Amino acid sequence: GELYMNGRSCKITQRYLEFDGGVAYGIRCLMTPPSVGGHCDVLSFVDFPGDCGSCLITPVCPSGSRPKGEKIKCTYRNFFYADIDGCKQQCTFVMWKPKCCSNYFGKNCKACPGGPENPCNSHGVCNDQYTGTGKCNCSAGFIGKACELCVPGRWGPECTACDCSQNGVCDDGINGQGICLCNEGWTGDRCETQLAVKPVCSPPCSEDAICKGNNTCECKLYYEDKTVGVFHLRSKKGQYKFTYSEAQQQCKGEGAVLATYNQLAYAQQVGYHLCAAGWLDSQRVSYPTSYSNPNCGSGHVGIVDYGPRVNDSETWDTFCYRMKDVKCVCRKGYVGNGYSCNGNLLQVLTTIDKFSSFLTHLLNYSNTTLNGRRFVEVLTDLSVKGTLFVPVNSGLQENVTLSGRDIEYHFSNHTSFLYHKMENGTLILSKIGQTLLITVTKNTLPPSPEFNQQIGKLVNERPIVAWDIVASNGIIHAIDKPLQAPPEPVKPYAVHTEVGVGIFFVSALIIAALAVAVYYYYNHRRGPFSFQYFKNDEGEGVSTFDDSTPSRFSNPMYNKFTSSTDSGEDPFCDEHRLATDNDREQ
């Protein structure tokens, strides 16, 4: 498709022109930075004489100027008040003089209406330059801020004069075809011939249509465009014939009112395009354009606004607004009548102030747990059709805490239960697997202060104070107090499983310990011929032969028969004592 920029005022004609530094696009307009505008400032040289003084030391030119290089004879007065011949410099001062380029105007050098390349749409002269006002002096047959419109009774790009007779209406205007639409009973190119027999249509045509031959109704001129309630009306006398008060009366006669600027803007956004200015509410004049046309609003796309009009005697067409012409439809993911649309369950919760406390608990649950995030995803899933019971703020005090299990107990994701379908004894399976019991009360309970509706049904003995709040994926019913979920049941098989797992791990530890003990025994038991040296327990240093007890070298085969504490000699002892000096004496 075609691409535009700057509000569809500039068309992109070439795309993806690659070069070393990037990609270029070709456009069909000249883009001028607002800070630059159409400035064509010029340098101006101003000559002036300097001060007169001695020709030997001629006074210099003032700061900011420079001498031109020539001196002029002059007379100056010295300290004794005597006139003396002297010299002075011829100085020049360079000054920037602001000036606008052609077809630009004002101190900011803005472009003339219609653009600098096509000022006044080539149907007028722009008051340009630095002191200009930018106003277009339109040629004969043209009107408008940029000479973009035809005066009444003229049609086409050149505003050619219509030649219809008084028995018809000309399709005039800048976009008109110049065709004559004849009144009933008249025919011909100029509606100049009266029919011998006036055609009759059955059923009768609308007030805004004319009966033609073959029982055909043809809409009157300018009654075709209706967009989001906005439609255009033109006087039977021709284009731009309504004063402001007459425009109000014409809209009233159609069961409508003058359209506001915003209503016209909404119509423009959905494609309403009409190059004909008309009255709006608050005595304003505008018209909508949905695509760029150099002959319509200087190519501007949007609302061409002439602003509030001070002169009550001005005449224009009119834009009216009628509510019955509006057809609204909720977009995908929303439900409603088109004028009021609701989103999913979570979105509806956020829009009702009376549910803010429960919403806070829900969001805290979502922000702190994985199950909470999954539950919120269910509330926003459009494939789910559920029923949600929501406690009002007055029943959910600050000291009340709801667990995640309590919150999910308020929701059933199996079906949407409307209020009138919830009969006495109805069981609703909640998300946690526990049922909710609906009972119908015969006792008259006072209405809820939040919703002021008569209470007739309860869920788990909690009064339902408001009901059938529709969301795109379910139904919400308001209750006066929160529901408390029953405790989660203990599952016996879970205990047996835990005991079995414990026994398994204990057995495994015992077997591992026995294996380690056996391994240690076989790798560290003593061999049959190993020797062992026993060091004195007292840890004494080197001693003399007289003070020390003789050292022993024990045979390990007989260690079990000896003791270090026995004073007698064992007959089986294989020890060898070291000889002392006393032994030698004996």
N, C-alpha and C positions, 0 to 999 in steps of 0.2 A: 504494500500500500504506500501511499504518499506520506511523506514526513514533513512536518512543519516545526518551526521554532518561534520563540517570542510570541506566544499566544496565537499561533497560526498566521502570523503576519509575514513570515519569511519561509519560503519553500526550499527544501533541500533537494537539489537537482542532481548531484553526483555524490556517490558514496564510496568509502573504502579506497581512497587514493593514497596508497602507501608510499612513504618516503623514508629516508634514513632515520629521521627523528620521530616518526609516528605515523598517524593516519589523518588525511585531510578530507573535508567534505565541501562540495560546491553548493553555494546558496544563490538564490535569485533576489538579492537585496544588498544594500550597502549598510553595513553596521558601523555606526559611529559611536565611540564612547561618550557617555553623557558629560564627562568632565571636559572633553574636547569640543564636542558639538560642532557647530559650523563657524568656528572662530577663524577669521582671516585678519588678525591684528597686523598693523603696519608700523614701521619705524618712522618717526617724525623728527626732523631736525629743526630746532628753534635757535636762531641767531640773536645774540644780544651783546651790547658793549660792556666791557669790564670797567673797573674803577680807573680814574685818571690819576697819573702820577709822573714821577721823573722818567724821562726817556732812558736814563742809564739803568734804573731799577724799576722796570714797569711792573705794576701790581699784577699778580697772577689771577687767573680766572677762578670763579667760585668753585667749591667742591661739587663734583658731579658733572662738571662741564670741562671742556678742553679748548685751548686756543686754536684758531683757524690758521695761525702763522702770519698774520698781517697786523700791523699796528696803525692806529688812527691818531692823528693830531688832535690835541685837546688842550684845554686850559684848566689849571687847578690852582687853588689858593694855598700858599705856604703858611708857616707859623706866624709870619708877620702880616698875614692877611693881604698879601700882595698876589695878584694874578700872574701866574707864570705859565709859559708854554710847556706842555708835556705830551705824554703818549698814553694810550690805553689799548688793551688787547681786544680783538674781535673774537668773542667766545661763541661756542655752539653747544647746545644741550640736546642729547639724544633721548627721545621719549617714545614709549610704546603707546600707540593709540588704538584702543579697542575698536574692532570692526567685525561685523558679521559677513560671512560669505553670502553669495546670492541664494535666495530662497530660505534664509534663516533669519530669525528675528529675536529681539529682546536682549537683555543684558547677558543671558545665558546662551544666546544664539541657538535657540531651538528651531527645529525644522518647521516649515510652514505646513498647515493642514494639507494632507494628501501626499506628504513626503517631499524631500528636496528635489527628487528626480521628476516628480509629477505634481507640482504645487497646485492646490485648488483643483486637482483632477483635470488640469488643462482646460477648465471651464471658467476661469477667473484669474484675477491678479492678486498676488499676496502682498500685503503691506510688510515688507521685510526690512532688513538692515537693523543696526544696533538700536535705533530709536523706534523701530516699527512695532506694531501691535500684533502682527500675525493674522489679521483678519482678512478673509477672502472677499474681494469685490467680484461677485459672480456675474457671469455673462447672462444675457437675456434667456429666460426659460429655465435657469438653474437656481437652486437655493440650497441652503445647508451650510454647516460649518466649513465643509471642504468642497462646496458646490457639487455635492454627491447626489442631490435629489432634484427632481423635476417639480416645477410649479404645477399646481392643479391644472388638469386639462392637457398635459403633455406626457409623452410616453417615450420609453426607450433610452439608450445611451446618449442620444443627441437631443433628448427632450423635444421630440417632434410634436406639433400641435395635433390634438385629437379633432376628428371631423364628424363625430356622432351627432345625430339630431337630438332634439329634446326628448324623444321617445325612447332613449336608451342611455346606458351608462358606459363610458369608455374605460377600458382596462388601462389606466394611465399609471404613471410612476416610472422610475428609472428602470424597473424590471418588467414593466407592463408590455403588452403586445399590441396595444392600440386597437384591440377588437371591441366592437360595440355589442354590448349585451342588451338586447331589446326588452322592453316591458311587455307584459302580456297583451297579446293582440297586435303586436307589431313585428315586422320582419324587414330584411334587407341588410346590406353591408353597413348602412348608416342608420338603420331602424327608421327608414323613411316611408315604408309601405305598411298600410294597415290591413290586417287580415279580414277577409269577409266574414269568417266564422271564428269566434274566439274559442280556443281549445278548452276542454273541460277534463280535469283529471279526477279519477275515482280510485281510491279515496283522495280527498283534497290534499294538495301539497302543503308543506310547512310554510309558515310565514316567511321563512328565509329562502324560499324556492319559488320558481316560476313554472307554470304549467306549459308544456310544449306539446307538439303533436305526438300521436301514438301513445297517449296516456303516460307521458314521461315528465318527471319533475326535474328541473335543472336548478341547482343551487344558485342563489344570487352571488354576485361578485363579492369576494373577500369574506365569505362565510365558511371557507374550507379549513382554515388553520386553527386547530385547537390543540394545545399541548399543555398537559398538567393543569388544566383549568383556565389557561390564558388564551384569549382569542382577540383578534383584531377587528375593529369596526371602522367603516368609512361612511361618510355622509353620502346620501343619494345625489347631492349636488356636485360631488367630485372629491378629489384628494384635498386634505387639509382644509376642512370646512367647519370643524367643531371648535367652539370655544370651550373653556374648561367646564363651565356649568352645563353646557349642552352635552359634553362628553359624559358627565355624571348621569344625566338623564337618560342618555342612550344606553348606558350599561344597566341602569336600573330597569329600563324597559325590557331588557333581555334576561331579567332575573339575576343580574350579576352586579358587581361593584367595580370601581376602577382598580386595576391591578397595581400592586406595590412594586417597588424596584426589585425586591428580593424575589417575588413571585415571577417576574419577568426573567430574572437571572436564572432561576431554577428551570424555566422553560427553555432558555438558551442552552443550558448544560445538557439537555436531552435532545438537542437538535433543532430547536425552533429558530428559524431564520426568516426575517422579513425586513427588507430594506425600505421601510416606511416609518417615519417617526410618529409617535402618538402620545397622548396624555397618559400620565400615571397618577397615582395617588400623591397627595401633597403638592399638586400643581407642577409636577415634573414632566419632562419630555425626554423620551429615549426610544431606542429600537434595538432588537437583538440580531446579531450575526453569528452564524455557526461555522462559516468557512470564509476564507479570505477572498475578497473581491475588490480590486482597486477602484471600482466605480461605486462601492458601497462602504462608507465609513473609512475611506482611505486604506482599505485592506485590513482594518482592525477586526479582530475576532473577539466577540464578547458582547458587552452592552455599550452601544454608542450613546453617550449620555450628554444631553444638552443642559442638564441641570434644572433647578427650579426656575420657572419663568415669572418675571415680575409683572409683565404686561398682561392683564386679564383679557385683552381683546385679541391676543394671538389665536390663530386657528390651526389645529392639527387634526390628525386622526386620533383614535383612542384604543387603548388596550384594556380589556375587561377581564375579570376573573370570576369564574362560576364553579362552586364547589362540586356540583353534581357531574361536572365533566372530568373530575379527577378519579382515576382508578389506580389505587395503590395495592401492591402485592409485596408480601414479605419475601425477602431473599432467602436463598437456600440456607438451611440450618436454623431458621426462625419460624415461629408460628404466630398467627394472629389474623386480624381482618385487613391488614395492610396499613391501617392508620396507627395501630398499636401492635408491636411485634415483640415476642419473647424469645430468648435464646435457650440454651440448655439449662439444666437444673442448677448448676453452680452460678451461671450468669443471672438467673432469676433471684437466687439468694442474695447476690450482691446489690440488687436494685431495690430490695425491700428493707427499710430501716428497722422494722420490727423483728427481723431475723438476724440482726448484727451480732448478738451474743453467741448464738449457735454457730454462725459463720466464723467467729474468732476461734472457737474450740476446734472447728473443722480444719481451719488453716494451720493452727498449731500442730494438730495431729499429722497433717500432711508434711509440714516442715521438719518434723523430728523423727518420723518413722517411715520405713519403706512401705508398710501396709497402708499408711495414711496417703502416701502418694498414689498408690494403686487405687485406693478408694476414690480419690478426687478424679482420677482418669475415668473411672466408671461413671461418675456424675456428669462428665463432659462428653461421653461417648454417645453419638447420635443413634447408634444401633441399639442402644438399651432403651427399654420402655419400662420405667419403674415408678414406684410410689414412695414419696419421701414425706415423713412426718417431722415438722420443724417446730420446736418450742419457741414461744414468743419471749421477748426480752424480760417481761415482768415475771415470768416463771423460771427464769434461769439467772439466779442471783450470782453475785461475784464469788461467794464462798462455795458454790456448787462446782464440782469437778467431774468432767465426763471422760471416761477412758475411751480408748479407741474402739473397744468392744461395745460400749454404750452408744457411741456415735453411729456405728454401722448397724446397730439394732433398730435405728429409726428408718432404715431403708429396705425396700424390697425391690429386687431387680428382676422379678419374674413377670409382672404385668402392671399396667396402670389402672388403679381402681378409682373410678369416679365416685363421688359422694353418694349418688342415688343408687349405685350398685352395691354399696357396702351395707348388707342387711344384718340383722341381729344374728350373731353366731358366726359371722364370716371369719375365717382364719386366713391370715396373710403371712406367708413364709418370709422372714427377714433374711438379710444377707448372711447373718451368722448362723442360720439354720434353725433358729427359734421362731415360734409362731407368735403373731400378734392377733389378739382377739377383739373383734368389733362387737360392741353392744349398743342397743338402742335404748335410751333412757326414757322412762315415762314421767320422771320428775322434771319439773320446769327449773332449769338452771339459769342464773342471771347471765346476760350477754357478756361477751368479752369486752373489756374497755378498749382494746386495740382495734377490734373489727366490728363490734356492736352488732353481732348476729346471734340469733337464737340458737342455743346449743341443744342438739338432739341426739348426737351419737358420741361414743367414747371409744378409744383404743387403749386397751390395757388400763381401763378406768381413768384415762386422761381425756378430758373433754376436748372434742374437735371444735375449735372456735372459728375457723375459716377453712374453706375448702375449694377444690377445683381451681387452684392456681396453675395455669397451663404452662408447661415448658416444652421445648421441642423434643425432649426425650423422656417425658414423664409428667406426673401430676404431683403437686405439693399441697399438703393439708397442714394447717397450723394447729398446734395443740397448746394447752395452757402451761404444761410443765414437761420437762424432759422424761424420757423413758429410761428405766434402769434395766440393763441386760442381766439375765440370770447368770450365776457363776458358771464357768466352763466345767462340764462334768469330768470327773477323773476316770480314765479308762483303765480297767484292771489289767488287760493284757500288756499295757505299757509297764506296769510294776514287775510282772513276771519276766519281761524282757530285760529289764534293768538288773534283776537278780541274776539271771542267767549270764549276762555279760560280765557281772562282777565275779562270779565263780570261775568263769573262763580265764579271766586275767590273773586271779589268785593262783589257780592251778599252773598257769604258765610260769609265774614267778617261782613257785616251789620247784618245778622241774628244772628251771634254769639254775637255781641255787645248788641243787644236787649235782648237776653236771659240772659246775665250777668246782665244787668240793672234790669230786672224784678226779678231775683233771689235776688239781693242786696236789692231791695225795700221791699220785703216780709220778709226778714230776719232781717232788721234793723229799721223798723218803730216802733214808741213809743206806749206802752200800755196805757190804759185809766187811771190807778191809779199810774203811776210812779212819783217819786219825784226827783227833781234835785236841787243840791246845786250850787249856783253861787258864785264863789270866787271873791273877790275884784280885779279888773283889775290892780290896782296900785301895788299889791303884797307887801303891807306894813306888817311890823311885828306886834308884840303885842302892843297895845296902851291902854291908860287910858280911862275910861268912859267919861271924860270931853272932850277929843279931837276926839273921834271916832263917826262915824255915826252909829246909832243902826242897828244891824244886823236884816235881815228879813228872815222869813221862809214862803215861798210863796206857795199858793195852786195852783198847776198846772192847775186846771180847770179854774182859773180866771186870769192867767198870761197875757193873751192877752188884758185884759182891763186895765192893769197897766203899768206904765213906771217909770224907776229908776230916771228920770229927773224931774218928776212932783213934785211940792212943796205942792200942795193941797192934801187932803185926798179923796180917792174914797169912795163913799158910799158902794160899794160892796166889799171893801177891807177886807180880812180876815187875815190881818197881825197883829202880836202882837209885840209891841215895848217893849224894855227893859227899865225899869224905871231908870232914872238918878237921880242924887242928886238934880237937879233943880226941877224935877217933885215932888220929895218928899217935897221940901220947899213950893211949891204951894199947 
